[in-house]
């Protein structure tokens, strides 16, 4: 599920899926830590907002290294993402 969510975010941010990304995501203004593509995670009191797609994916997206997020194509992104997920969360 994490992999599919991250692929969907990549598609939205790179206009592969024709969705208005401004309605889904806000970029964090302070990018001193990590990469320049950090997403802002909104605060909600209701579970509907807390578990919405645009809020659910922020932490996982923001943890990825910039060299993965700036991939030139979807297939390159998937390969780098798979390698990253395998190295960090692969079978123990």
N, C-alpha and C positions, 0 to 999 in steps of 0.2 A: 504494500500500500504506500509506503514512503517513496519508493522508486517511482511509482505511477504519479503520485502527487508532484514530485520534483520535475518530472518530465512535462507535466501539464503546465507548471509555472514557467518553465523554459519556453514552451510553445506560446504561451500568452505574452510573455515579455519580449519575445522575438517576432511577434506578429505572424507566427505560423498558423495559429488558430486566430481567426478574426474576431477577437473579443476586445472590447474597450478596456484596456488594462488599467486605465485611470479609475474605473469604477471598482476594480478588485483590489489593487495594491497601491500603497503609498511608499515611496522610498524614504528611508531614514535620512534625516538631515545631517546627523553626526556620524560620519564614517571614518573616524580616527582609528577605530579598532576594526580589524578584519578587512573586508573588501568594500568597493564603492557601490555595489549592487544590493546593499542590505535593505530588507523590507521592514517597514514599521509595523509593529504588532499593536493593534488597537486594544483598549481595555473595554470589557463588557461585563455587565451584571447578570445578564441572562445567558443560559446555556446555548441558545440559538446563535448568538454572536460568538461566543467562546469557541464553538466547534464548527464554525463556518469555514469553508475551504480556505478563503483568503487569510484567515487568522491561524488556522491549523498548521499551515505549511511554513509560516515565517521562521520558526526556530530551526527547522531542518535546513531550509534554504540558506539562512544566515550562517550556519555552521560549515557550509561547503567552501572550499578554497576558491579563490578568484579564477585560477586557471581552468577550472571546470565550468564555471558560470559563463566565461567568455568564449566558449567553444564556437567554432565557425559554423557548425551544422548540427542538426539534431542527432545524427548518427555518431558524431564525434562526442557530443555531450553524453549520450547513452553509454558509450564505451568508457569514458573517463569516470562517469558516475558509478558504473558497475565495478570498476577497478577500486574506486574509493570505498564503496560500500563493502566490498569483499575484504579489503585490507583492514577496515575498521570494525566491521560487524560480522565478518565471515564465521564459518563454523570453528568452534574452539576445540 
